[in-house]
Every structure is written in structure tokens, then in C-alpha cells.
């Protein structure tokens, strides 16, 4: 079963863009395990986004996993450990993921998720 790691902005997508994250991931990958790095909960608690509280609630809908690293590095750590896809729209993170040959799923056309090729 494929594994997916969510970045902070991926957790905000359903609230900012009205995207059903579960349905989108199912359409791309079928059944998959979704992981959220634990340090992202702290990021969301400090976030100025009006959707941060809802995103925290969404994060706990998935499996929250503690990591050694923090921030973007925690996303990379989990993705490498589980040979996972990463859902993000963070351009800097996407560049780092590409360098490490980690598979990326991102927002396409402002309305749906797609693979980064």
C-alpha cells in the first residue's frame, strides 16, 4: 500500500481550496496510508492562518508520527523512511524532494492533486 506524507500546506489545502484530500489521494493512489510529521502540529499552532485549527484537527485524522527533524526536514525524513509520496505546494521543499528523488504530489489547476513529473 502506498504511503503519503503531508506537508503543512497540504493540511491547509482542504480549507483554503475546498479540496477533499482523501478523495483526491484515493483517485491517484487507491488505498494509501497517510502520515503527518509530529513537528508540523507545532507549526500549525504557531501559524497565522485562520484555518490552522481546522488543519490540526485534520492532521489527527491521520497517523501523526514523531520525527528527529523539524519543519521540512521532518517531511523528508518520513518520506525517505517509508519510500513515500509527499503532498506539498511549497516550491523550496519540492526542489529538495526532487533532488532526493522523492515522489511529489501537488495542486494542479487550483482544483485537484496531481503527480509532479
N, C-alpha and C positions, 0 to 999 in steps of 0.2 A: 504494500500500500504506500503510495507517495506521501511524503512528509512536506509540510509547508510551514515556513517561519514568517510571522507577521512583524512588520516594522511599525513604528508609532503612527506614521501617516496612513498605513493600511488599516489600522484600528479606527482611524478617524473617517476614512472614506465612506462607510455606510451612512454617516450622519451629515457629512458635507456634500456628498454627491448622490444620496439616496440609492446606493448600490447594495444589493443583497450579496454580501460576501460569501456566504455558504453556497448559495445557488451558483454564483459565478465560478467558484472553485470546483464545485461538483461538475459543472459543464466542461471545464478544462481538464480535470484530472480524475473524475469519478470520485469514489470514496477516498478521502485522504485524512491524515492526522494533522491537526493544526496546532502549532506550538507558538507561545509568546514568551520571549525572554523576560525573566522577572524584573530586571532593571528598568524595563520600559514602563512599568507601573509607576515608578517614581518620576519618570519623565512626564508622564501624563498628569500626575498630581501637581507638578510644577507648571504645566502648560497653561498658557493664557487662553487657549481655545475654549469657546463656550460649549464644545462637545466633549471635552476631556472626561468629564464624569461618566457620560454615556459610554465612551470608549473604554474606560476602566471596567465598567460592567460587562462589556462585550469581551474584553480580554479574559475575564474569569469564566466565560462560556467555553473557552478553550483550555488547553493544558498550559499553565504558567510554569516555566522551568527556570530554576536558578542557574546563573552562569558566573564564571570567574570575571569575565569582562563586563563593561558597562557600555551604554549607548549603542552606536552602530557596530562596534566590535562584538557586542553580545549577540547581535543578529548573525554576524559572520561566523562566530564560534558555534552557535547552534546549527546553522546551515551546513557547515563543514562536518560536524559531528554526526549528523543524520543524513548527509547527502540530500539535502532538502532544497526545495524551491524557496525563494524569498519574494514576498509581495511587498513592493515599495514603489514610491514615485520620487524618492529622494535621489536626485541626479548624482550627487557625490557618492552616495552609497552604491548606486547602480554601477558606477565606474569601478569601484573597489571590488564589487561582486564579479564583474566581467573579467577583471584581472585574475581573479582566483577561479575562474570558470564555474562559478556558482550560477545555477539557473534562476532567472528573474521573471516574475510576473508583475506587470504594471498596468496602469489605467490606459485604455485605448479610447480615443474619441470622446473622452469625458464621460462615458456611459457604461463601459464594460471592461473587464480584465482580459488581458491577452499576454501571450508569451513574448519575451524580448528575444529577438533573433539577431 
